[in-house]
Amino acid sequence: MRLDVFDSMEWLYPDSQVRPRPRRQARMESARNARPGFQVLLTHIPEGAPISAEVSTLKRAGGGRLTGARAYHLRSVPVEENTGLHGFTEASTGKNPHVTRPAPFRVFDVLRPLSDDSHAEPGSNALLFQVKVPAGAKPGPYSGSVRVCAGDECAELPVELTVHRATVPARRNLKVCNWFSLDFMAHSHGLKLWSKAHWEMIRRYMALMIDSRQNVLWAPFQFIEAEKGDDGRWEFDFRPWERVFRECMKAGADWVGSSHEVIRKAFDAPTFFLRRLPDVPASSIEGVAYLSQFFRALRRVLERNGWLGCYLQHVGDEPVGPSVADYRILCGIVRKYLPGVPLIDGVQDSTMAGSVDIWVPLSDQYERDRAHYDAHRAAGDEIWHYTCCVPGGPWLNRLLDQPLLCPRLLHWGNYLHDLKGYLHWALNHYRWPKQDPFEQSCEGEDDRLPAGDTHVVYPGTDGPWSGMRLEAMRQGIEDYELLAQVARRDRKLADRICRKAFRGFSDYTRDVAAFRRAHRKLLEAADGAP
C-alpha cells in the first residue's frame, strides 16, 4: 500500500498516483465553528480489500481536545463531455481550454461514509477526513493521527490542526438556495411519494442542506391541488405544501421560497402562460382571475401560519428581452396580492426597473452589466447571483471539470461584489431513472447540461451523500462570513485579502497553495475581528 496526503481543495481521480515525494502528514488551519479536511490517496492495494480508518482525538498542549472526525471513502463519477466555452457542453458552445482535463474521465466527487462495508475499488482509492471544530474550541495547535488500513496493511499519518480565534457565526448571513426535487427524493431511493419513509428522507436532505449552510429552502407549488367549481371559482388544497413548508422551518431554514406559477413555452417567447392552464396567457383576463384567487388564498395560508416574514416569491423564471413587458405586468399582479413579500427571480435583463425586489443575475452577466445592477441596489433592491448550465469557459461555476476551488470562490465573489445571496436550480435534479448520477453526469440530448449541473448530492444507501463541490461551497460560505467580519473593522484589509484569491468571476487563482496563503491571511485577520 502507498499513501499520499492531499489538500481537500484538490480533485483526485481513479488514475491519480502517489507523487515522487509523497506527503505523509496532514496539516490544516481553521476558524472555530468550521469543518476543515484533508484527503488521503491510496494506491497499490488489491481490488476488494477492506478499507478502514480511525482518527485519534486531536489534543492541544495545555488542555483541549477535538473529537468526532468524519471519514469518507470517496466514489468516482464520470465526466462524459467537457463544459463548453460558453456553457452547456463543448459540442454546442465550443472548445473550452479552461477545464481541468479533457473528457471522458472519472473524478472522486461522492462522499460515501466509510463503513465496515468499504472495500477497495479498481485503480486508486481516496479517503476524505473532516474534523469538526466547535465554536467553543480553545485556539492553538492540536495534534493527533489517522490510522489507515487496506487489507493486511496499515499506516499511521500524523495530523496537525491550528485552530484560530476567528469564529464562523452560527447565524447565516449569506442567503443560499439550491432548489431541490421532492419527488426525486422519493424515486431515487425507491420510496412511495408522501409515505412515512419519504418524509423521513426529505428531512435527511434538508438536514444536509442546513449542514452545508444553505438557509433558503424550497416549497414548490407543484403539489398544491386546484379545482375550478361550477361557479368559475377556484379552490386550492395547500395541505401538502404547508407540510413541506413546516419541514423547512423545522430543519432550520431562515427563508422559504416557492416556485413559479407561470411559464414560457420557449426561452425567447414574449408571453407567460399559467402553469396549470398552459394555453391561458397569464396576463389575460382569465389568467389574472386565476392568479388573483391563487395568491389571495396563498396569503391567507401564510398569515395563518405566521410565515409572511420569512417567505420569498418567484414570479417567472429568467425573463429576457421579449418577455420583459409581460413579466413586469405579472410582478405587479403578484405584488398586489402579496404586498410586502419580496419578489425574486433569476433574471437575464437588467432594465426591468420596478419589477423584482431581489435581482439574481448570472454571475458573468452581473459583472458585464454591473452599473445597472448596482443602480438597482442603490434604489433599495437586493442583488444575488446564480449559475446553471452557464457560464462556462473561465467563469466560476460548480461543475465537475472545473477546479474544486471554483465552487468555494463563488462566495468570495459574494463578498467582494456585495451580493447578498446565491441561487442554483439543482441540488438533486437528476432525471431518475433515466439518469443515474453515479454513472451519468451530463444530461440531455441537444444542448446537453454540463457535467454535474443537475446535482451536488447523490442518493446514498441510507440518505443523501454530499459531494466534494457542495463541501467546497460550504467552506466558501464560511469564508464569506469571515471576510464580512474583517470588513466591519477594516474594509480595505478584507478587500486586499479577498483579491489575493478572487478578483472577479473569471479572474481568480486556480493554485491551491496560493489560495491557502490567502486563506491563512483571512484567518489571521479574522482573529482580531469583532
C-alpha atoms as one frame of an Amber mdcrd trajectory, in Angstrom:
protein
   0.000   0.000   0.000   1.202   3.507  -0.872  -0.305   6.709   0.558  -0.182
  10.430  -0.143  -1.940  13.295   1.661  -3.688  15.932  -0.456  -5.469  19.195
   0.244  -9.269  18.987   0.402  -9.420  21.544  -2.448  -7.636  19.269  -4.950
  -9.516  16.904  -7.236  -8.395  13.275  -7.057  -9.085  10.694  -9.764  -9.095
   6.894 -10.057  -5.894   7.224 -12.094  -4.187   9.605  -9.619  -0.767   8.405
  -8.469   1.294   8.909  -5.346   3.774  11.715  -6.005   7.540  11.072  -6.167
   7.816  12.820  -2.788   4.523  11.909  -1.105   3.199  13.908   1.797   2.845
  11.728   4.891   1.407  14.314   7.259  -1.830  16.301   7.248  -1.693  19.985
   8.190  -4.773  22.190   8.428  -5.764  25.635   9.655  -9.300  26.506  10.632
 -11.607  29.001  12.225 -13.867  27.809  15.012 -17.339  26.525  14.157 -15.946
  25.142  10.915 -15.080  21.747   9.446 -11.682  21.550   7.717 -10.492  18.408
   5.996  -7.815  16.592   4.043  -7.639  13.691   1.586  -5.549  10.536   1.522
  -4.828   8.814  -1.782  -4.335   5.027  -1.613  -2.621   3.048  -4.364  -1.194
  -0.461  -4.795  -3.980  -2.165  -2.873  -5.866  -5.240  -4.110  -9.315  -4.665
  -5.549 -11.917  -5.676  -2.981  -9.592  -5.330   0.014 -11.411  -3.974   3.082
 -10.572  -0.346   3.874 -10.836   1.155   7.343  -9.579   4.257   9.099  -9.610
   5.790  12.542  -8.807   9.357  13.546  -7.420   9.770  17.039  -8.570  12.536
  19.361  -6.732  15.728  18.426  -5.176  17.169  21.568  -3.912  20.627  22.428
  -0.935  21.140  24.678  -2.177  22.730  27.866  -5.665  21.280  27.533  -8.349
  20.960  24.905  -9.350  18.167  22.538 -11.292  17.703  19.316 -13.321  14.572
  18.624 -15.967  13.486  16.161 -13.980  13.391  12.936 -15.843  12.203   9.830
 -14.301   9.714   7.384 -15.448   9.079   3.807 -14.453   6.616   1.099 -14.810
   8.783  -1.991 -16.631   7.386  -5.001 -15.911   8.467  -8.557 -18.390   9.693
 -11.156 -17.923  10.176 -14.903 -17.399  13.337 -16.914 -18.590  12.258 -20.339
 -18.160  15.647 -22.059 -16.389  18.843 -21.138 -18.195  22.064 -20.319 -18.323
  24.346 -23.352 -16.663  27.714 -23.748 -19.990  29.464 -23.118 -21.665  26.767
 -21.010 -23.585  23.577 -21.768 -21.026  21.237 -23.406 -18.299  21.703 -25.973
 -20.482  20.115 -28.657 -22.837  23.098 -28.547 -20.734  26.104 -27.423 -17.164
  25.374 -28.447 -13.826  24.075 -27.211 -13.012  25.099 -23.642  -9.314  25.423
 -22.707 -10.128  26.091 -19.036 -11.222  22.582 -17.962  -9.195  20.514 -15.512
  -8.654  17.669 -18.021 -10.175  16.518 -21.308 -13.213  14.252 -21.147 -14.005
  11.463 -20.784 -12.656  10.793 -17.301 -13.838   9.940 -13.790 -13.375  12.095
 -10.706 -13.900  11.476  -6.977 -16.909  13.636  -6.028 -19.155  11.441  -3.846
 -18.724  11.468  -0.052 -19.651   7.887   0.800 -19.353   7.372   4.574 -16.546
   4.977   5.447 -18.025   1.835   6.991 -17.407  -1.856   7.588 -18.618  -2.433
   4.009 -15.937  -0.213   2.454 -13.751  -2.116   0.008 -11.109  -1.036  -2.472
 -12.332  -0.240  -5.969 -10.263  -0.734  -9.149  -7.458   1.769  -9.557  -6.579
   4.339  -6.929  -8.834   4.943  -3.931  -9.330   8.160  -1.971 -10.435   8.966
   1.564 -11.636  12.300   2.919 -11.340  13.207   6.586 -13.123  16.166   8.185
 -12.584  17.492  11.702 -15.384  19.345  13.475 -14.092  22.429  15.272 -16.742
  23.660  17.758 -17.337  27.363  18.297 -16.026  26.989  21.850 -12.779  25.222
  20.939  -9.649  26.666  22.510  -7.413  28.336  19.912  -3.993  26.849  19.337
  -2.196  23.874  17.762  -3.767  20.408  18.004  -2.129  17.143  17.067  -3.174
  13.553  16.572  -3.056  10.884  13.891  -5.113   8.896  11.420  -4.607   5.160
  11.035  -5.492   3.817   7.588  -5.752   0.103   6.812  -6.265  -1.638   3.484
  -6.329  -5.424   3.612  -3.476  -6.565   5.860  -1.501  -3.325   5.619  -1.842
  -0.320   7.909  -0.164   3.065   8.117  -0.369   5.907  10.612  -0.226   9.528
   9.472   0.325  12.482  11.811  -2.373  15.178  11.805  -1.784  18.785  12.849
  -4.525  21.387  13.074  -4.114  25.042  14.021  -7.348  26.449  15.398  -7.604
  30.231  15.117  -9.521  32.530  17.402 -11.701  33.515  14.437 -15.208  32.055
  14.666 -17.719  31.425  11.905 -21.008  32.794  13.275 -23.894  30.457  13.926
 -26.161  32.993  12.205 -26.085  32.516   8.438 -25.860  35.964   6.902 -25.438
  34.916   3.269 -28.655  33.736   1.622 -28.019  30.483  -0.257 -30.579  28.363
  -2.091 -30.226  25.183  -4.110 -33.630  24.239  -5.487 -34.419  20.608  -4.816
 -36.815  17.970  -6.103 -39.082  16.341  -3.521 -40.335  13.668  -5.894 -36.779
  12.722  -6.908 -36.061  12.278  -3.192 -38.678   9.526  -3.358 -37.973   7.989
  -6.768 -34.183   7.824  -6.460 -34.481   5.982  -3.145 -37.309   3.662  -4.245
 -39.885   5.255  -1.930 -43.578   5.937  -2.376 -44.376   9.636  -2.693 -45.536
  11.127   0.648 -45.043   7.860   2.510 -43.632   7.956   6.039 -40.264   6.845
   4.647 -40.380   9.625   2.045 -40.948  12.304   4.694 -38.038  10.923   6.690
 -35.882  11.087   3.551 -36.951  14.697   2.956 -35.792  15.535   6.489 -32.408
  13.935   5.810 -31.942  16.001   2.659 -32.963  19.163   4.466 -30.565  18.388
   7.307 -27.719  18.042   4.805 -28.621  21.374   3.206 -28.711  23.148   6.553
 -25.404  21.493   7.492 -23.898  22.964   4.318 -25.115  26.431   5.457 -27.945
  26.627   2.936 -30.512  28.799   4.700 -33.161  29.296   1.984 -35.197  26.126
   1.424 -37.860  25.406  -1.171 -41.584  24.583  -1.116 -42.652  24.182  -4.775
 -46.215  24.825  -5.861 -46.497  21.652  -7.932 -48.082  19.734  -5.033 -50.915
  22.215  -4.445 -54.164  20.761  -5.741 -56.543  23.093  -7.580 -60.107  22.623
  -8.778 -62.425  25.014 -10.609 -66.035  24.947  -9.428 -69.208  25.309 -11.455
 -69.351  28.958 -10.439 -65.960  29.588 -12.010 -64.185  29.998  -8.661 -61.004
  28.114  -7.871 -60.493  26.046  -4.733 -56.967  25.159  -3.567 -55.688  22.462
  -1.218 -52.451  23.763   0.296 -52.032  20.981   2.858 -49.104  19.072   1.267
 -47.387  22.393   0.529 -47.902  23.563   4.099 -46.330  20.380   5.424 -43.280
  20.879   3.218 -43.034  24.465   4.476 -43.219  23.283   8.098 -40.469  20.743
   7.481 -38.314  23.522   6.028 -38.784  25.602   9.164 -38.210  22.649  11.487
 -34.969  21.876   9.639 -33.712  25.365  10.438 -34.424  27.443   7.334 -34.306
  31.217   7.691 -36.291  31.712   4.484 -38.525  29.570   2.296 -39.069  30.250
  -1.388 -41.740  28.948  -3.723 -41.806  28.138  -7.396 -43.304  29.946 -10.374
 -47.000  29.772 -11.156 -46.369  30.951 -14.739 -44.207  29.522 -17.532 -42.990
  30.358 -21.044 -43.310  27.892 -23.906 -39.882  28.829 -25.259 -36.960  30.687
 -23.720 -37.311  33.704 -26.036 -41.141  33.672 -26.127 -42.762  37.031 -25.241
 -45.704  35.654 -23.229 -46.027  33.841 -19.930 -48.807  31.263 -19.502 -50.397
  29.721 -16.424 -48.550  26.638 -15.250 -51.820  24.786 -14.581 -53.526  26.057
 -17.755 -50.669  26.246 -20.272 -52.848  27.700 -23.044 -54.064  30.645 -20.936
 -51.862  33.780 -21.091 -51.054  34.717 -17.508 -51.777  38.443 -18.017 -55.094
  37.854 -19.825 -58.420  38.436 -18.072 -58.768  34.694 -17.397 -55.154  34.438
 -16.278 -55.395  37.372 -13.882 -58.643  35.966 -12.446 -56.821  32.728 -11.634
 -53.703  34.413 -10.233 -55.751  36.742  -8.029 -57.563  33.800  -6.445 -54.399
  31.730  -6.074 -52.303  34.422  -4.419 -55.146  35.602  -2.182 -55.511  32.024
  -0.944 -51.752  31.712  -0.535 -51.611  34.890   1.532 -54.272  33.548   3.885
 -52.157  30.401   4.392 -49.026  32.465   5.058 -50.850  34.729   7.516 -52.468
  31.821   9.357 -49.068  30.162   9.893 -47.109  33.328  10.642 -44.859  32.849
   7.605 -45.140  36.202   5.850 -41.862  37.432   7.328 -39.768  34.517   6.045
 -41.243  33.971   2.589 -39.808  34.719  -0.885 -41.933  34.543  -4.030 -40.688
  33.684  -7.505 -42.746  35.091 -10.397 -41.437  33.870 -13.779 -38.097  32.236
 -14.414 -35.317  34.012 -16.351 -37.208  36.803 -18.146 -35.337  38.058 -21.224
 -35.903  40.908 -23.686 -39.045  39.656 -25.496 -40.824  38.720 -22.251 -39.818
  41.719 -20.126 -43.066  43.672 -20.681 -45.244  40.710 -19.729 -43.013  39.942
 -16.752 -43.375  43.472 -15.368 -47.165  43.133 -15.502 -47.015  39.806 -13.639
 -44.777  41.258 -10.921 -47.412  43.948 -10.375 -50.172  41.349 -10.146 -48.297
  39.188  -7.621 -47.255  42.213  -5.547 -50.898  43.371  -5.444 -51.989  40.173
  -3.689 -48.777  39.552  -1.702 -47.869  43.058  -0.516 -44.653  43.127   1.464
 -43.452  39.713   0.246 -40.085  40.058  -1.564 -40.240  39.032  -5.233 -37.180
  37.176  -6.508 -36.108  35.640  -9.803 -33.146  34.619 -11.841 -33.036  37.436
 -14.386 -31.189  37.974 -17.650 -32.249  41.567 -18.300 -31.155  44.438 -16.063
 -33.591  47.014 -17.496 -36.731  45.825 -15.656 -36.724  48.551 -13.002 -39.673
  48.264 -10.635 -40.200  44.530 -11.134 -38.437  42.250  -8.639 -37.123  43.149
  -5.196 -34.290  40.592  -5.338 -32.393  40.510  -8.637 -30.493  37.290  -9.328
 -28.387  37.708 -12.490 -25.926  35.164 -13.775 -22.554  35.911 -12.212 -20.953
  36.802 -15.554 -23.917  38.997 -16.504 -23.619  40.843 -13.211 -20.017  41.760
 -13.941 -20.763  42.701 -17.557 -23.727  44.904 -16.591 -22.646  45.885 -13.123
 -23.626  49.555 -13.393 -27.311  48.708 -13.896 -27.431  46.170 -11.058 -25.583
  48.476  -8.705 -28.131  51.179  -9.539 -30.938  48.808  -8.527 -29.075  48.161
  -5.269 -28.743  51.906  -4.669 -32.520  52.181  -5.139 -33.065  49.691  -2.325
 -33.207  46.346  -4.146 -31.140  43.291  -3.205 -28.704  41.601  -5.607 -27.736
  37.915  -5.597 -26.115  35.874  -8.368 -26.672  32.459  -9.892 -25.049  29.836
 -12.080 -26.553  26.927 -14.004 -25.617  25.319 -17.339 -23.896  28.650 -17.986
 -21.481  30.356 -17.691 -18.688  28.144 -18.975 -15.155  28.816 -20.095 -13.110
  30.614 -17.411 -16.155  31.680 -15.377 -16.682  30.281 -11.898 -19.327  27.584
 -11.674 -19.696  24.331  -9.688 -19.114  21.772 -12.426 -17.122  18.553 -12.355
 -14.449  19.572 -14.863 -13.637  22.885 -13.174 -11.094  23.309 -10.365 -12.553
  22.394  -6.987 -11.678  25.905  -5.850 -14.386  27.265  -8.182 -17.463  26.475
  -6.042 -15.606  27.779  -2.989 -14.585  31.053  -4.617 -18.146  31.705  -5.820
 -18.818  33.023  -2.325 -15.664  35.150  -2.196 -17.429  36.811  -5.131 -20.484
  37.320  -2.927 -18.281  39.269  -0.537 -16.282  41.407  -2.978 -19.318  42.384
  -5.084 -21.682  42.768  -2.082 -24.042  40.111  -3.470 -26.367  39.035  -0.679
 -27.215  35.550  -1.950 -26.562  32.711  -4.382 -29.061  30.544  -6.259 -28.750
  27.315  -8.231 -31.597  25.348  -9.756 -30.397  21.848  -8.879 -29.493  20.130
  -5.625 -30.773  16.723  -6.810 -32.457  17.238 -10.178 -31.023  14.158 -11.876
 -33.570  12.653 -14.233 -34.194   9.383 -12.382 -34.380   6.616 -13.582 -33.039
   7.834 -16.933 -30.043   9.493 -15.301 -28.108   7.523 -12.698 -25.945  10.277
 -11.147 -23.290   7.747 -10.193 -22.822   6.838 -13.858 -24.132   9.842 -15.828
 -23.111  13.423 -15.139 -24.178  15.153 -18.389 -27.908  15.199 -19.177 -29.984
  15.980 -22.261 -29.808  15.334 -25.971 -29.197  18.544 -27.968 -27.954  21.291
 -25.644 -26.690  18.844 -23.038 -26.331  20.060 -19.479 -22.679  20.117 -18.375
 -21.206  17.569 -16.004 -22.680  17.917 -12.522 -25.089  20.768 -13.305 -28.098
  18.659 -12.272 -26.863  17.840  -8.775 -24.316  18.322  -5.977 -25.617  15.451
  -3.814 -26.126  11.744  -4.515 -28.780   9.198  -3.496 -26.890   7.112  -0.958
 -27.948   3.824   0.577 -29.466   5.442   3.677 -29.962   9.034   2.596 -28.248
  11.764   0.612 -24.482  11.688   0.218 -22.783  15.040  -0.090 -20.370  15.859
  -2.903 -16.955  17.498  -2.875 -18.437  20.506  -4.677 -21.121  21.022  -2.018
 -18.458  20.778   0.689 -16.370  23.379  -1.152 -19.424  25.648  -1.300 -19.947
  25.246   2.456 -16.368  26.294   3.140 -16.757  29.225   0.758 -19.812  30.387
   2.701 -17.759  30.142   5.920 -15.050  32.250   4.220 -17.678  34.831   3.267
 -18.658  35.215   6.915 -15.028  35.766   7.947 -14.414  38.281   5.157 -17.513
  40.186   6.276 -16.248  40.179   9.880 -12.888  41.626   8.845 -14.600  44.202
   6.621 -16.641  45.574   9.527 -13.347  46.549  11.143 -11.205  47.229   8.084
 -12.839  47.038   4.641  -9.615  47.776   2.780  -7.855  44.888   4.522 -10.699
  42.462   3.768 -10.756  43.527   0.114  -6.982  43.145  -0.150  -7.128  39.621
   1.287 -10.033  38.667  -0.967  -8.235  39.861  -4.105  -5.316  37.553  -3.386
  -7.661  34.694  -4.358 -10.626  36.334  -6.111 -10.702  39.461  -8.266 -13.654
  38.616 -10.475 -15.809  35.672 -11.507 -13.366  34.962 -14.354 -10.254  36.259
 -12.590  -9.245  34.109  -9.647  -6.475  31.797  -8.501  -6.519  28.202  -9.654
  -3.486  27.406  -7.471  -4.402  25.672  -4.198  -1.189  26.777  -2.462  -1.881
  30.421  -3.363  -5.431  30.050  -2.090  -4.202  28.616   1.207  -1.898  31.590
   1.677  -4.840  33.932   1.174  -6.997  31.841   3.496  -4.324  31.961   6.193
  -4.247  35.760   5.903  -8.030  35.733   6.280  -7.901  33.593   9.417  -5.226
  35.797  10.946  -7.160  38.982  10.161 -10.402  37.495  11.481  -8.662  36.570
  14.757  -8.974  40.202  15.747 -12.291  40.965  14.051 -15.323  41.778  16.217
